[in-house]
Structure formats: C-alpha cells, structure tokens
Amino acid sequence: MSLLLERMSYSSKDGFYDVVIIGGGILGVTISYWLAQLYDCSVALIEKETEVAKHASTRNTGLLHRPFYLNPEKKRVFSRAAQKSYFLWKDLATKYNLPWSPIGTLEVALDDQQVQTVNQYKEWAIKNGVEEDEVEVLDSKQVQKLEPQVRCAGAIFSKTDTSVNYGEFTNFVFEMARKNGVKFLGGSQVQGIKETGENVGIRLRGIDGRSKEISGKFLINAAGGGSVDIAHELGLAKEYTDLHFRGEYWIVDEPFASKITRNIYSVARYKEFPFLDPHFVIRTNGRRQIGPNATLVSGPGAYKGLSETRFQLVSKIFERPIGPKLKLFTNGMFLSLIWHEWHSSISKKAMSDRVKAFIPSIDVSYLNERGLAGVRSSLIDKNGFVPEAILISGKQSMHILNYNSPGATGAPAFSAYVISKIMQEGSFERLKKKPISSEDQLWKFDDASDL
Ligand SMILES: Cc1cc2nc3c(=O)[nH]c(=O)nc-3n(C[C@H](O)[C@H](O)[C@H](O)COP(=O)(O)OP(=O)(O)OC[C@H]3O[C@@H](n4cnc5c(N)ncnc54)[C@H](O)[C@@H]3O)c2cc1C
C-alpha cells in the first residue's frame, strides 16, 4: 500500500467532496444520513462492495437489544445509544412497515451467582431508561411456565427486545441518504490514504481492478473490520491491533424449533473476552437458529473454512504491532476458550451441547442447515480486549474503531454522537448548515446525538 502512496499525487482528478466516509455498513450509512440532513455539502460514501450492508450489518443475530445488560457507568455511551436508538428504529419500522417482531428475550442464569447478575441487570435496565414494566426477573418455575423447553436457575425477561432485519434497515436509510444527495462510490476499495494539510487524498481500486483518486476535506473511517488498518495508514492508533472472530449459526429444524417462542440468551461467563455461549434466536422470518460461536479467523471476510486460511491466520496473529497480542496469547484461559470455540466450529454436536446447558431437549439431529455467518473484529491493546468502541481524531479525519455489538442497535444515535464530536472539534465549521424542515426529518439530530 505504501509504495502506491508514494506515487499518488492526491490532486483530485475524479472527485472532490466535503466529507468522505469509508464503510457502507450501518454505521457509515447512518452517518451519511445525518450529514445530508444537516449540511448543504458534498458527501461520498465509499464501499468496497457494490451494495451497502454486505458484512456485519447483515451478517448478525438481528436483535434490537434493550440495554438491560450494559453497565450504565462503564458502558455509558453504548447503553444510551441503544436506549435512544430503540425509538428511532421503531419510528422507521412503523412509518415504512419494515419487519419488527417484539418477541422478547429471556437471559437465563445457570447458577446462583448468575441469578445475582440478572438481579443487577434489572437495576441497570432502569438506570439506562428502560421502563419498569419492560423487564422482569423470573425464578426457574416462572421461566419453565413461559418456555417449557428451557431449564435454568432464574432469568431476566426483557419483554421489548425485538427481532429486526438490520440489512433491510441499512438499505432503507441508505436510500433516504442518497435521495438527500449522498454519492455512493460502491465497488471501490480504499488502497491508500494521506492527509496533506489541506485535503485528504484517497486512492481507490474498483472491481475492474482500475485505480482512481478522490479527495475530501474531511474523512470519516467507519470501515468495520477494516477500520484499524485504515487508521494505521494515517499513522494513528498504533497502540492497537485487532483479531477477527467468526460467529457461526445453525438453523433449528421444525417441529422442535417452534416449541420455543422467545429469544433465549445465557449470562456471559467470561466478561473480559468476547466469547458468549450461543443463543437461541428467532429471526423476523420466523426461522429459529442457534449461534453465534466465536472462531478465530484471519480477517473480516473469512466466512468459511479453517484449513485453507491457516497460513493467513498465523500471519494475522504475528502481524505488527505484536505487543498488544502478547498478553492474550500467553493467557491460558484465552487459549483454552479459543480451542473450545474452534471445536464448536468443527463439531455441530459441540455447538448443540453448549445450548443444551439451557435447552436440554435440543438435539444435534435438528441442526441440518447453516445460518449466515458473520465476523466480529475486536480491538486489542496491551491490557487485552478493548471493551467499547473508541473514537480517534486525526488532523482531518475521525476513526471509529471496535464498533461491535450492540452496534447495530445503537447505530442511529451513535452516528449522530460521532458527528457531534466532529462538530465540537470545529472540523465542520466551514460547512453550510441546511435550514431545518421538520416534516422530512424522520429522526431529530439534537436529541439523538445527546449521549
Ligand atoms: C455475528 C454477529 C452478531 C451480531 N449480532 C448483533 C445483534 O444481534 N444486535 C446488534 O445490535 N449488533 C449485533 N452485532 C454487531 C453489529 O452487527 C455491528 O456492530 C455493526 O453491524 C457494525 O456496523 P459497521 O457499519 O461498523 O460495520 P460493517 O457492517 O462491517 O461495515 C463496514 C463496511 O466497510 C467496508 N470496508 C472495509 N474496509 C474497506 C476498504 N478498505 N475500502 C472500502 N470499504 C471498506 C466493508 O466492506 C463493510 O461493508 C453482531 C455482529 C456480528 C458479527
């Protein structure tokens, strides 16, 4: 990449934009929506695929999480983004008749210690703004009455957790942004970037293999699993690296599948690692699936296979900067969890055994079709996994790293928050504000951005 950069002139031949966004996922798309609503300016949305939402923003569990399990102090921004965005997504789904299935989630405790955790979740839910009647702590008998297939020591029932289709949401918001003037540069992979003092120069490679250059006044990096590499290109975030974990799903066959009518999650056992036991989830089309696990893979597009990517995986593990990964790869617990997750990738039975811990009647013979796998990219520094999304400012750029679950839930408010941060830093001062006309505004910026 850097050799290419040497030869780049960065004089804009094909296009110049006030703001360039990299990443046509739910985050980049909602950022583009807000910018087009707020400013009379040119905005380009760069995406390596020819359509938006081809990666994590479609390849996920599809749950709109109410923020009962998010610590209101330690995960303040994410919990507030989830709480605000619930109403924003609900308005969108209601107004345009998009899939919205408020079936609720039971998050089950498997022992007495986890019962204490679900009690704490109820307190967190209320602190995060969830209404009293939306969450209830249940004992094992009450859970069994609601869901006869489920066994546990107790649970929290989040009644307004909602199954949605984030790919559809993203596409819908994208069309609104496009109508408002956002230019989509699809099929364009970012190959090199340079901040030049005045502008940011970006070299793109199209799907036909040809290169072109564009430039902008300001760059927003919302490239999901590619965002750390892009920040590194500009000499930023050097203390961070990332690892990629593929989440795999299995569809549960009927007639067993329909015996369960709510999403079933179990309380996370290893809070410092991104490994949850697979859940039982109901998609908006009514299909039930279990997953995801968290198999270590070589990159954000590694949706299949293990053996053919072994070499890339080893290269990824030893890729610089190596420092942040050292602590993890000398941690016995982490290595054992990685092995455990790999095992449940290779063995369907291992996957179903993990779910048997709370749905004992599930059987491996009910799992005959794979669901759509997705890849989570987790940020790592010298202390291990970074718990929340982080924003890093460059001279003419803003980088959003580690934008993970419940990132799809919180996207409309989180993206407004990102824009408000850039405004506070003064980088949009020269952009002309649009007059506010409330009738074509689906979402209100001032309220959404106040996290
Ligand atoms: C298995 C799984 C389950 C999940 N379940 C849920 C859930 O139930 N609820 C929830 O709220 N959240 C969930 N999440 C999290 C949520 O899906 C993500 O937080 C969210 O989709 C991230 O959006 P994004 O726009 O940042 O990333 P993405 O959707 O990955 O978009 C980034 C885009 O950047 C593009 N890009 C990258 N590099 C380049 C480059 N060099 N040039 C051009 N384009 C580039 C990519 O092609 C991609 O389209 C889940 C995630 C996974 C993986």
The ligand as an SDF file (V2000), in Angstrom:
LIG
                    3D

 53 58  0  0  0  0  0  0  0  0999 V2000
  -22.1040  -12.4890   14.3980 C   0  0  0  0  0  0  0  0  0  0  0  0
  -22.5630  -11.1080   14.8150 C   0  0  0  0  0  0  0  0  0  0  0  0
  -23.7570  -10.9480   15.5260 C   0  0  0  0  0  0  0  0  0  0  0  0
  -24.1800   -9.6790   15.8970 C   0  0  0  0  0  0  0  0  0  0  0  0
  -25.4150   -9.5170   16.4700 N   0  0  0  0  0  0  0  0  0  0  0  0
  -25.8700   -8.2750   16.7390 C   0  0  0  0  0  0  0  0  0  0  0  0
  -27.1970   -8.0820   17.2350 C   0  0  0  0  0  0  0  0  0  0  0  0
  -27.9910   -9.0190   17.3540 O   0  0  0  0  0  0  0  0  0  0  0  0
  -27.5850   -6.8150   17.5690 N   0  0  0  0  0  0  0  0  0  0  0  0
  -26.7280   -5.7380   17.4330 C   0  0  0  0  0  0  0  0  0  0  0  0
  -27.1280   -4.6300   17.7630 O   0  0  0  0  0  0  0  0  0  0  0  0
  -25.4840   -5.8860   16.9410 N   0  0  0  0  0  0  0  0  0  0  0  0
  -25.0430   -7.1250   16.5690 C   0  0  0  0  0  0  0  0  0  0  0  0
  -23.7990   -7.2960   16.0360 N   0  0  0  0  0  0  0  0  0  0  0  0
  -22.9440   -6.1110   15.8800 C   0  0  0  0  0  0  0  0  0  0  0  0
  -23.3160   -5.2940   14.6540 C   0  0  0  0  0  0  0  0  0  0  0  0
  -23.6910   -6.1260   13.5770 O   0  0  0  0  0  0  0  0  0  0  0  0
  -22.1400   -4.4060   14.2790 C   0  0  0  0  0  0  0  0  0  0  0  0
  -21.7730   -3.6270   15.4150 O   0  0  0  0  0  0  0  0  0  0  0  0
  -22.4650   -3.4470   13.1450 C   0  0  0  0  0  0  0  0  0  0  0  0
  -23.0720   -4.1010   12.0620 O   0  0  0  0  0  0  0  0  0  0  0  0
  -21.1820   -2.7780   12.6720 C   0  0  0  0  0  0  0  0  0  0  0  0
  -21.5020   -1.9330   11.5980 O   0  0  0  0  0  0  0  0  0  0  0  0
  -20.3580   -1.2510   10.7640 P   0  0  0  0  0  0  0  0  0  0  0  0
  -21.0180   -0.3700    9.7950 O   0  0  0  0  0  0  0  0  0  0  0  0
  -19.3690   -0.6480   11.7030 O   0  0  0  0  0  0  0  0  0  0  0  0
  -19.5660   -2.4690   10.0710 O   0  0  0  0  0  0  0  0  0  0  0  0
  -19.8520   -3.2760    8.7280 P   0  0  0  0  0  0  0  0  0  0  0  0
  -21.2590   -3.6260    8.5470 O   0  0  0  0  0  0  0  0  0  0  0  0
  -18.8720   -4.4020    8.6990 O   0  0  0  0  0  0  0  0  0  0  0  0
  -19.4720   -2.2220    7.5940 O   0  0  0  0  0  0  0  0  0  0  0  0
  -18.1490   -1.8260    7.3140 C   0  0  0  0  0  0  0  0  0  0  0  0
  -18.0410   -1.7000    5.8090 C   0  0  0  0  0  0  0  0  0  0  0  0
  -16.7570   -1.1580    5.4810 O   0  0  0  0  0  0  0  0  0  0  0  0
  -16.3610   -1.7160    4.2550 C   0  0  0  0  0  0  0  0  0  0  0  0
  -14.9110   -1.6120    4.1440 N   0  0  0  0  0  0  0  0  0  0  0  0
  -13.9820   -2.1270    4.9910 C   0  0  0  0  0  0  0  0  0  0  0  0
  -12.7400   -1.8440    4.5580 N   0  0  0  0  0  0  0  0  0  0  0  0
  -12.8970   -1.1350    3.4010 C   0  0  0  0  0  0  0  0  0  0  0  0
  -11.9750   -0.5660    2.4800 C   0  0  0  0  0  0  0  0  0  0  0  0
  -10.6490   -0.6570    2.6440 N   0  0  0  0  0  0  0  0  0  0  0  0
  -12.4660    0.0760    1.3930 N   0  0  0  0  0  0  0  0  0  0  0  0
  -13.8190    0.2060    1.2000 C   0  0  0  0  0  0  0  0  0  0  0  0
  -14.7350   -0.3240    2.0520 N   0  0  0  0  0  0  0  0  0  0  0  0
  -14.2760   -0.9780    3.1460 C   0  0  0  0  0  0  0  0  0  0  0  0
  -16.8360   -3.1620    4.3470 C   0  0  0  0  0  0  0  0  0  0  0  0
  -16.9770   -3.7560    3.0580 O   0  0  0  0  0  0  0  0  0  0  0  0
  -18.1440   -3.0330    5.0990 C   0  0  0  0  0  0  0  0  0  0  0  0
  -19.2690   -3.0260    4.2390 O   0  0  0  0  0  0  0  0  0  0  0  0
  -23.3670   -8.5570   15.6110 C   0  0  0  0  0  0  0  0  0  0  0  0
  -22.1790   -8.7030   14.8830 C   0  0  0  0  0  0  0  0  0  0  0  0
  -21.7950   -9.9660   14.4630 C   0  0  0  0  0  0  0  0  0  0  0  0
  -20.5570  -10.1090   13.6200 C   0  0  0  0  0  0  0  0  0  0  0  0
  1  2  1  0
  2  3  1  0
  2 52  2  0
  3  4  2  0
  4  5  1  0
  4 50  1  0
  5  6  2  0
  6  7  1  0
  6 13  1  0
  7  8  2  0
  7  9  1  0
  9 10  1  0
 10 11  2  0
 10 12  1  0
 12 13  2  0
 13 14  1  0
 14 15  1  0
 14 50  1  0
 15 16  1  0
 16 17  1  0
 16 18  1  0
 18 19  1  0
 18 20  1  0
 20 21  1  0
 20 22  1  0
 22 23  1  0
 23 24  1  0
 24 25  2  0
 24 26  1  0
 24 27  1  0
 27 28  1  0
 28 29  2  0
 28 30  1  0
 28 31  1  0
 31 32  1  0
 32 33  1  0
 33 34  1  0
 33 48  1  0
 34 35  1  0
 35 36  1  0
 35 46  1  0
 36 37  1  0
 36 45  1  0
 37 38  2  0
 38 39  1  0
 39 40  1  0
 39 45  2  0
 40 41  1  0
 40 42  2  0
 42 43  1  0
 43 44  2  0
 44 45  1  0
 46 47  1  0
 46 48  1  0
 48 49  1  0
 50 51  2  0
 51 52  1  0
 52 53  1  0
M  END
$$$$
